[in-house]
């Protein structure tokens, strides 16, 4: 039975994501946006561009966001609140300033924002807040107010979606198989000012308990910084080699640090990690991310209702959080 929810002055949902190229002509401009202000050699950027070439220059992330928005739209249409959904990216079209301009033209004044990142860190939370603030400043006084929904790394429905994804593939490997959770590595200096690593460990532990698994490991992937700068580890490739040396014959890799199967999942795991496993004789299967799993879609609605019903306070960060 459909419920009429009090909208409490919120008149839209804004989905905020990273963005990705949708053709070879987009790849270099997209990467230049991603790396602007960062001391990354051009050679490294061109190396990453070659990863996109394997997929025709198309990152999966934009289409996955379209599918997620469609699924959330159906959920809100059936169960409420019936709010329009907008979509804006940090690095590629549709870009946040353009989306906020459209929202202002449509008369949107107060939006809730769902950021497609579950954990707290500078790049996965604080930077998105700054992206929204910068877009509002660019649009000017008519820009809508935007309130980011809370981090959801330990939300029961996020856990449920990841557990279901892992169960989908466990029958493909010998039992018992090693369980490896992966997340994007970040510099240790960045990790020191946020709860990113602790949140990932908490999420991994809850998922493992739900699966009845006692032995698991959180590892990191997709490192992109200078070799002289310490980043979070262990590295996924090193861990896979260590498992084989210990006599393991099969492994389930679950990228719980991501919410969609975007480029760093399909290249770093499906191409590079799989190549390592083939070289060392380790059977690997990779669980899908939460994506459009029904539990994950329901979670987004639940996060909206938490704020609409004032069951949680506004998600406001401390001034020194995630620097």
PECORDA-V659604 format. One record per residue. N is the residue number from 1. RES is the residue in three letters. SS is DSSP state (2 for helix, 1 for strand, 0 for the rest). PSI is psi in radians with two decimals (* if undefined). Layout:
# PECORDA-V659604
n=N res=RES ss=SS psi=PSI
n=N res=RES ss=SS psi=PSI
This chain:
# PECORDA-V659604
n=1 res=UNK ss=0 psi=2.29
n=2 res=UNK ss=0 psi=2.43
n=3 res=UNK ss=0 psi=2.42
n=4 res=UNK ss=0 psi=1.85
n=5 res=UNK ss=0 psi=2.45
n=6 res=UNK ss=0 psi=2.19
n=7 res=UNK ss=0 psi=-0.22
n=8 res=UNK ss=0 psi=0.70
n=9 res=UNK ss=0 psi=-0.02
n=10 res=UNK ss=0 psi=2.26
n=11 res=UNK ss=0 psi=0.21
n=12 res=UNK ss=1 psi=2.79
n=13 res=UNK ss=1 psi=2.27
n=14 res=UNK ss=1 psi=2.09
n=15 res=UNK ss=1 psi=2.14
n=16 res=UNK ss=1 psi=2.23
n=17 res=UNK ss=1 psi=-3.10
n=18 res=UNK ss=0 psi=-0.70
n=19 res=UNK ss=0 psi=2.79
n=20 res=UNK ss=0 psi=2.74
n=21 res=UNK ss=0 psi=2.70
n=22 res=UNK ss=1 psi=0.49
n=23 res=UNK ss=0 psi=2.82
n=24 res=UNK ss=2 psi=-0.57
n=25 res=UNK ss=2 psi=-0.33
n=26 res=UNK ss=2 psi=-0.34
n=27 res=UNK ss=2 psi=-0.94
n=28 res=UNK ss=2 psi=-0.82
n=29 res=UNK ss=2 psi=-0.67
n=30 res=UNK ss=2 psi=-0.86
n=31 res=UNK ss=2 psi=-0.59
n=32 res=UNK ss=2 psi=-0.65
n=33 res=UNK ss=2 psi=-0.79
n=34 res=UNK ss=2 psi=-0.72
n=35 res=UNK ss=2 psi=0.01
n=36 res=UNK ss=0 psi=2.24
n=37 res=UNK ss=0 psi=-0.03
n=38 res=UNK ss=0 psi=2.52
n=39 res=UNK ss=0 psi=1.25
n=40 res=UNK ss=0 psi=2.17
n=41 res=UNK ss=0 psi=2.56
n=42 res=UNK ss=2 psi=-0.55
n=43 res=UNK ss=2 psi=-0.68
n=44 res=UNK ss=2 psi=-0.70
n=45 res=UNK ss=2 psi=-0.73
n=46 res=UNK ss=2 psi=-0.56
n=47 res=UNK ss=2 psi=-0.76
n=48 res=UNK ss=2 psi=-0.64
n=49 res=UNK ss=2 psi=-0.59
n=50 res=UNK ss=2 psi=-0.49
n=51 res=UNK ss=2 psi=-0.75
n=52 res=UNK ss=2 psi=-0.53
n=53 res=UNK ss=2 psi=-0.59
n=54 res=UNK ss=0 psi=-0.37
n=55 res=UNK ss=0 psi=0.44
n=56 res=UNK ss=0 psi=0.36
n=57 res=UNK ss=0 psi=0.14
n=58 res=UNK ss=1 psi=2.05
n=59 res=UNK ss=0 psi=2.47
n=60 res=UNK ss=0 psi=-0.24
n=61 res=UNK ss=2 psi=-0.68
n=62 res=UNK ss=2 psi=-0.78
n=63 res=UNK ss=2 psi=-0.64
n=64 res=UNK ss=2 psi=-0.64
n=65 res=UNK ss=2 psi=-0.66
n=66 res=UNK ss=2 psi=-0.75
n=67 res=UNK ss=2 psi=-0.69
n=68 res=UNK ss=2 psi=-0.77
n=69 res=UNK ss=2 psi=-0.71
n=70 res=UNK ss=2 psi=-0.73
n=71 res=UNK ss=2 psi=-0.75
n=72 res=UNK ss=2 psi=-0.67
n=73 res=UNK ss=2 psi=-0.73
n=74 res=UNK ss=2 psi=-0.72
n=75 res=UNK ss=2 psi=-0.76
n=76 res=UNK ss=2 psi=-0.59
n=77 res=UNK ss=2 psi=-0.67
n=78 res=UNK ss=2 psi=-0.80
n=79 res=UNK ss=2 psi=-0.13
n=80 res=UNK ss=0 psi=2.88
n=81 res=UNK ss=0 psi=2.47
n=82 res=UNK ss=0 psi=1.36
n=83 res=UNK ss=0 psi=2.51
n=84 res=UNK ss=1 psi=2.63
n=85 res=UNK ss=1 psi=2.27
n=86 res=UNK ss=1 psi=2.86
n=87 res=UNK ss=1 psi=2.22
n=88 res=UNK ss=1 psi=2.45
n=89 res=UNK ss=1 psi=2.76
n=90 res=UNK ss=0 psi=-0.73
n=91 res=UNK ss=0 psi=-0.23
n=92 res=UNK ss=0 psi=2.86
n=93 res=UNK ss=0 psi=2.42
n=94 res=UNK ss=0 psi=2.17
n=95 res=UNK ss=1 psi=2.62
n=96 res=UNK ss=2 psi=-0.80
n=97 res=UNK ss=2 psi=-0.70
n=98 res=UNK ss=2 psi=-0.69
n=99 res=UNK ss=2 psi=-0.77
n=100 res=UNK ss=2 psi=-0.58
n=101 res=UNK ss=2 psi=-0.77
n=102 res=UNK ss=2 psi=-0.71
n=103 res=UNK ss=2 psi=-0.75
n=104 res=UNK ss=2 psi=-0.73
n=105 res=UNK ss=2 psi=-0.52
n=106 res=UNK ss=0 psi=-0.03
n=107 res=UNK ss=0 psi=0.20
n=108 res=UNK ss=0 psi=2.32
n=109 res=UNK ss=0 psi=-0.62
n=110 res=UNK ss=1 psi=1.89
n=111 res=UNK ss=1 psi=2.59
n=112 res=UNK ss=1 psi=2.47
n=113 res=UNK ss=1 psi=2.20
n=114 res=UNK ss=1 psi=2.02
n=115 res=UNK ss=1 psi=2.28
n=116 res=UNK ss=0 psi=0.94
n=117 res=UNK ss=0 psi=2.23
n=118 res=UNK ss=0 psi=-0.33
n=119 res=UNK ss=0 psi=2.96
n=120 res=UNK ss=0 psi=2.14
n=121 res=UNK ss=0 psi=3.08
n=122 res=UNK ss=2 psi=-0.91
n=123 res=UNK ss=2 psi=-0.41
n=124 res=UNK ss=2 psi=-0.10
n=125 res=UNK ss=2 psi=-1.17
n=126 res=UNK ss=2 psi=-0.70
n=127 res=UNK ss=2 psi=-0.62
n=128 res=UNK ss=2 psi=-0.69
n=129 res=UNK ss=2 psi=-0.75
n=130 res=UNK ss=2 psi=-0.67
n=131 res=UNK ss=2 psi=-0.76
n=132 res=UNK ss=2 psi=-0.78
n=133 res=UNK ss=2 psi=-0.71
n=134 res=UNK ss=2 psi=-0.70
n=135 res=UNK ss=2 psi=-0.70
n=136 res=UNK ss=2 psi=-0.75
n=137 res=UNK ss=2 psi=-0.67
n=138 res=UNK ss=2 psi=-0.66
n=139 res=UNK ss=2 psi=-0.64
n=140 res=UNK ss=0 psi=-2.90
n=141 res=UNK ss=0 psi=-0.43
n=142 res=UNK ss=0 psi=0.00
n=143 res=UNK ss=0 psi=2.50
n=144 res=UNK ss=0 psi=2.69
n=145 res=UNK ss=1 psi=2.43
n=146 res=UNK ss=1 psi=2.18
n=147 res=UNK ss=1 psi=2.08
n=148 res=UNK ss=1 psi=2.33
n=149 res=UNK ss=0 psi=2.77
n=150 res=UNK ss=0 psi=2.83
n=151 res=UNK ss=0 psi=2.46
n=152 res=UNK ss=0 psi=0.37
n=153 res=UNK ss=0 psi=-0.54
n=154 res=UNK ss=0 psi=0.26
n=155 res=UNK ss=0 psi=2.32
n=156 res=UNK ss=2 psi=-0.58
n=157 res=UNK ss=2 psi=-0.51
n=158 res=UNK ss=2 psi=-0.74
n=159 res=UNK ss=2 psi=-0.83
n=160 res=UNK ss=2 psi=-0.76
n=161 res=UNK ss=2 psi=-0.74
n=162 res=UNK ss=2 psi=-0.69
n=163 res=UNK ss=2 psi=-0.78
n=164 res=UNK ss=2 psi=-0.72
n=165 res=UNK ss=2 psi=-0.68
n=166 res=UNK ss=2 psi=-0.72
n=167 res=UNK ss=2 psi=-0.48
n=168 res=UNK ss=2 psi=-0.51
n=169 res=UNK ss=2 psi=-0.17
n=170 res=UNK ss=2 psi=-0.50
n=171 res=UNK ss=0 psi=-0.14
n=172 res=UNK ss=0 psi=-0.19
n=173 res=UNK ss=0 psi=2.85
n=174 res=UNK ss=0 psi=2.53
n=175 res=UNK ss=0 psi=2.34
n=176 res=UNK ss=0 psi=2.51
n=177 res=UNK ss=0 psi=2.61
n=178 res=UNK ss=1 psi=2.49
n=179 res=UNK ss=1 psi=2.14
n=180 res=UNK ss=1 psi=2.12
n=181 res=UNK ss=1 psi=2.41
n=182 res=UNK ss=1 psi=2.67
n=183 res=UNK ss=1 psi=2.81
n=184 res=UNK ss=1 psi=2.25
n=185 res=UNK ss=0 psi=2.65
n=186 res=UNK ss=0 psi=2.80
n=187 res=UNK ss=1 psi=2.51
n=188 res=UNK ss=2 psi=-0.55
n=189 res=UNK ss=2 psi=-0.63
n=190 res=UNK ss=2 psi=-0.71
n=191 res=UNK ss=2 psi=-0.49
n=192 res=UNK ss=0 psi=-0.34
n=193 res=UNK ss=0 psi=0.32
n=194 res=UNK ss=0 psi=3.06
n=195 res=UNK ss=0 psi=0.33
n=196 res=UNK ss=2 psi=-0.96
n=197 res=UNK ss=2 psi=-0.71
n=198 res=UNK ss=2 psi=-0.70
n=199 res=UNK ss=2 psi=-0.72
n=200 res=UNK ss=2 psi=-0.73
n=201 res=UNK ss=2 psi=-0.70
n=202 res=UNK ss=2 psi=-0.82
n=203 res=UNK ss=2 psi=-0.82
n=204 res=UNK ss=2 psi=-0.73
n=205 res=UNK ss=2 psi=-0.72
n=206 res=UNK ss=2 psi=-0.74
n=207 res=UNK ss=2 psi=-0.78
n=208 res=UNK ss=2 psi=-0.73
n=209 res=UNK ss=2 psi=-0.70
n=210 res=UNK ss=2 psi=-0.53
n=211 res=UNK ss=2 psi=-0.16
n=212 res=UNK ss=0 psi=0.52
n=213 res=UNK ss=0 psi=2.21
n=214 res=UNK ss=0 psi=-0.56
n=215 res=UNK ss=0 psi=2.04
n=216 res=UNK ss=1 psi=2.93
n=217 res=UNK ss=1 psi=2.38
n=218 res=UNK ss=1 psi=2.20
n=219 res=UNK ss=1 psi=3.02
n=220 res=UNK ss=1 psi=2.66
n=221 res=UNK ss=1 psi=3.02
n=222 res=UNK ss=0 psi=0.51
n=223 res=UNK ss=0 psi=2.42
n=224 res=UNK ss=0 psi=0.11
n=225 res=UNK ss=0 psi=-3.10
n=226 res=UNK ss=0 psi=2.43
n=227 res=UNK ss=0 psi=-0.40
n=228 res=UNK ss=0 psi=-0.18
n=229 res=UNK ss=0 psi=2.18
n=230 res=UNK ss=0 psi=2.29
n=231 res=UNK ss=1 psi=2.84
n=232 res=UNK ss=0 psi=2.43
n=233 res=UNK ss=0 psi=-3.11
n=234 res=UNK ss=0 psi=2.72
n=235 res=UNK ss=1 psi=2.47
n=236 res=UNK ss=2 psi=-0.71
n=237 res=UNK ss=2 psi=-0.75
n=238 res=UNK ss=2 psi=-0.68
n=239 res=UNK ss=2 psi=-0.69
n=240 res=UNK ss=2 psi=-0.73
n=241 res=UNK ss=2 psi=-0.68
n=242 res=UNK ss=2 psi=-0.68
n=243 res=UNK ss=2 psi=-0.75
n=244 res=UNK ss=2 psi=-0.69
n=245 res=UNK ss=2 psi=-0.50
n=246 res=UNK ss=0 psi=-0.04
n=247 res=UNK ss=0 psi=0.06
n=248 res=UNK ss=0 psi=2.53
n=249 res=UNK ss=0 psi=-0.27
n=250 res=UNK ss=1 psi=2.68
n=251 res=UNK ss=1 psi=2.47
n=252 res=UNK ss=1 psi=2.12
n=253 res=UNK ss=1 psi=2.17
n=254 res=UNK ss=1 psi=1.94
n=255 res=UNK ss=0 psi=1.24
n=256 res=UNK ss=0 psi=-0.23
n=257 res=UNK ss=0 psi=-0.08
n=258 res=UNK ss=0 psi=2.73
n=259 res=UNK ss=0 psi=-0.15
n=260 res=UNK ss=0 psi=2.78
n=261 res=UNK ss=0 psi=1.14
n=262 res=UNK ss=0 psi=-2.93
n=263 res=UNK ss=2 psi=-0.69
n=264 res=UNK ss=2 psi=-0.27
n=265 res=UNK ss=2 psi=-0.90
n=266 res=UNK ss=2 psi=-0.43
n=267 res=UNK ss=0 psi=-0.97
n=268 res=UNK ss=2 psi=-0.54
n=269 res=UNK ss=2 psi=-0.94
n=270 res=UNK ss=2 psi=-0.43
n=271 res=UNK ss=2 psi=-1.10
n=272 res=UNK ss=2 psi=-0.88
n=273 res=UNK ss=2 psi=-0.67
n=274 res=UNK ss=2 psi=-0.65
n=275 res=UNK ss=2 psi=-0.75
n=276 res=UNK ss=2 psi=-0.79
n=277 res=UNK ss=2 psi=-0.67
n=278 res=UNK ss=2 psi=-0.64
n=279 res=UNK ss=2 psi=-0.60
n=280 res=UNK ss=2 psi=-0.04
n=281 res=UNK ss=0 psi=0.63
n=282 res=UNK ss=0 psi=2.15
n=283 res=UNK ss=1 psi=2.12
n=284 res=UNK ss=1 psi=2.34
n=285 res=UNK ss=1 psi=2.57
n=286 res=UNK ss=1 psi=2.16
n=287 res=UNK ss=1 psi=2.57
n=288 res=UNK ss=0 psi=2.79
n=289 res=UNK ss=0 psi=3.07
n=290 res=UNK ss=0 psi=-0.74
n=291 res=UNK ss=0 psi=-2.07
n=292 res=UNK ss=0 psi=0.46
n=293 res=UNK ss=0 psi=2.42
n=294 res=UNK ss=2 psi=-0.62
n=295 res=UNK ss=2 psi=-0.68
n=296 res=UNK ss=2 psi=-0.71
n=297 res=UNK ss=2 psi=-0.77
n=298 res=UNK ss=2 psi=-0.60
n=299 res=UNK ss=2 psi=-0.74
n=300 res=UNK ss=2 psi=-0.74
n=301 res=UNK ss=2 psi=-0.73
n=302 res=UNK ss=2 psi=-0.70
n=303 res=UNK ss=2 psi=-0.68
n=304 res=UNK ss=2 psi=-0.80
n=305 res=UNK ss=2 psi=-0.56
n=306 res=UNK ss=2 psi=-0.77
n=307 res=UNK ss=2 psi=-0.73
n=308 res=UNK ss=2 psi=-0.69
n=309 res=UNK ss=0 psi=0.08
n=310 res=UNK ss=0 psi=0.59
n=311 res=UNK ss=0 psi=-0.33
n=312 res=UNK ss=0 psi=2.62
n=313 res=UNK ss=0 psi=2.90
n=314 res=UNK ss=0 psi=2.51
n=315 res=UNK ss=0 psi=1.54
n=316 res=UNK ss=0 psi=2.23
n=317 res=UNK ss=0 psi=2.63
n=318 res=UNK ss=0 psi=2.67
n=319 res=UNK ss=0 psi=-0.59
n=320 res=UNK ss=0 psi=0.26
n=321 res=UNK ss=0 psi=2.38
n=322 res=UNK ss=0 psi=0.78
n=323 res=UNK ss=0 psi=*
